[in-house]
Amino acid sequence: ARLVDRVYASVTPENEMKWETLRPTRGAWDFAAADRIVEWAQARGKRIRGHALIWHMQNPEWLERGNFTRDELIALMREHIYTVVGRYRGRVQEWDVVNEAVEDGRGNLRDTVWLRGIGPEYVAMAFRFAREADPQARLFYNDYGAEQRGTKAAGVLRLLRDLREAGAPVDGVGLQGHVSTAPLPGFDAVLDEYREVGVQVAFTEV
């Protein structure tokens, strides 16, 4: 904690804001761990990045195995985003709204409970719900392996263009930066393409 306080300007909870931690059962919320991090960071003037509102992993069993209708899933997603983002409104400056929604192989949307239950529009819905919950927070799509030329970057760029064209309030792309020391093919050109889409580029998990 002393090292983080001295060296870093921003804090990102790794697991404390994910579904399985915040909502272990459908009727119960547990913000204790997330609150401690936010309060610690706030007291020291650190920026806070919320991670992650919608993801295909670390979801509770009741969500993954629930027999929900499309309308019920949309309502659950809206309730979750409104509750979490609303709780930290004005305190969390940036959110990874949707995390790793693009599959590795073909660059299409990944098979998730959200895609199966709602359809591809779930991504834009999540961004709209987050903007409604906190109009001042900056909203990011976050993914890995999209820092260089290839199918993954093409898929992420396609998703971002579709979101922007649909009027979804996506402010930036988070590139996780899980890379080696080897050169990344087309790195500069890919970054230029993200900027041309009109989003801020952040390196989020280097």
N, C-alpha and C positions, 0 to 999 in steps of 0.2 A: 504493500500500500504506500509506503514511503517513496519507493522508486517511481511508481505510477504518478504520485502526486508531484514529484520533482521533475519528471521527464516528459510526461504526456499531457496533451491538451484535450483529449477526447477518450471516452470510455464506451465500450460496447459489451453488454452482457452476452455471454456465449449461449447459455441455455435457459436463463431465468425468465425470459419473456416468450418462450415457446409454449405451444398449446399444452403439452404433457405436464409442464411445470405449473402453469397458471390455472389450468382447468382439468385436474385429474379425474373429476366426475362431472357429468353434465350440469349438476345443480350446485357445484362448489367451485369457488375461486380461491386461489392462494397467491397473494401478491407480496408475501413477506420478503422473499429473496430479492425480487425485482425492486421493491421499495428501498431496501437497504443500499443497493448499488446506486440508485437514482439519488437518494438523500446524501450518500457519501460524495458522489460526483458534484452535486449541486453545491454542497458546502465548500467545495474547493474550486469552484468556478470552471469545472470541466464541461465541455460539450458532451452530449449523450446521444448515441445512435441506438435506436430500438431495433432488435433483431430477434425473430423475424415473424411477421404477422401471419403469412400464409406459406406453408411449406409441405412437401409430401412426406417428410420424416418427422419423428418425435411428436406425432399426434397421439392422443389417448385412444385406447381401444374402443371406447364408446363412440368416438367419432368415426374411426376407420371401419368399424364393423356395424355401425348403425344402419338401419334400413330407412333412410330418409328420402322423402320426395325432393324434387328440385327446389320447390319453394321453401321447404324446411331447411335445406342446406344453405340457400341464400340467406335466410333469416338467421341461421347460426353464424354464418360468416359476418353478416352485418353486426349482429350483437357482439361478437368477439372483438371486431375492430373498433366499434364504437366504445366498448367498455375499456379496452386496453389503451387505445390512443387517447380517449377522453380522460382517463385517469391521469395520464402524464402530459396532457395538453399544456403547452407553454414551457415544459421542462425538458422534454425530449425533442431535440432539434431536427433529427433525421430518422426516417424509418426505412428499413428494408421491408417493403410492403409484400412483395412476392419474391420468393427465394427459389432459384434453381428449377424453374418451370419448363425449361427447354431441355430435351433429351440429348444425349451425347451423339448418337449415331447419325440421325437424319436431320437434326435441327428442328424437329416438330415439337409441339407441346408434349410434355411428359404425361404418361398415364398416371393420374392421381385421383383421389376421392373427389376432388373439386372438378376435374375435367370430366370424369365419368358422370357425376351427379348434376352438374350445372351446364357444362359445355365450355368452349374456349373463351366465352365472354366473361368467365369468372375473374380473369386477370384484370380487365378494365373495371369490373364491379369493385374489386378490392381497392383499387386506387381511388375510385370515387368515394367509397365509404371512408377511407382514411382522410381524404381531403375534407369531407364533411365533419369528421371528428376533430380535426385540428387544421384549420386553413393555413396556418403559418408554418407548419412543419414541411421539410423537404422530403419528397417521396421518391424512393429508388426501387428499381428492379435489380436484383443481385444474383450473380451466377459465377461459375468457375469455367475455366477453359476457353473463355471468349476474348482473350487478350491477343490472339494471333489469328492469322488467316485460317479458315477451315469451316467445317460444317456447323460447329457450335457458334462461332461468331456470326455466321450468316443467319442462323436461326434466331439469335438474340437481336440482331439488327432488324430482321423481319418483324419480330414481335414488337420492338420499340416503334417501328414505323407504323404498324397497325394500330398500336395504342395511341400514338399521337394523332393519326388520321381520325380515330374514333373520338377524339377529344378527351381521352383519359388523362388525368393530371399527373403524369409521370415527369419528375424533374430531373432524374439522373439514372445512370446505370452504375451499379457497383460491380467492379471486376475483382474477383476474390484474390487473384494473384498467387495461386498455389503453383508456383513455377520453380524450375531449377535455375542454375546459372547459365544454361545454354541459351543462345539467342532465340528470340521468338520470331518466326517468319511473319513478315508483314505487320509487325507491331505498330509502327508509326502510322501506316496507312489505315489500320483498323481503328486506331484512336481518332483519326481524322473523320472516319465514317460515322463514329458515334457523335462527334461534335456536329457533323452535318445534319444528323437527325434532329439535333436541337436539345440534347440532354447534356447535363454535367457528367463528367467521368470521375469516379472515385475508385481508389484501390482500397478494398475493405478488409481483406484477411491475409495480407501479404506474409 
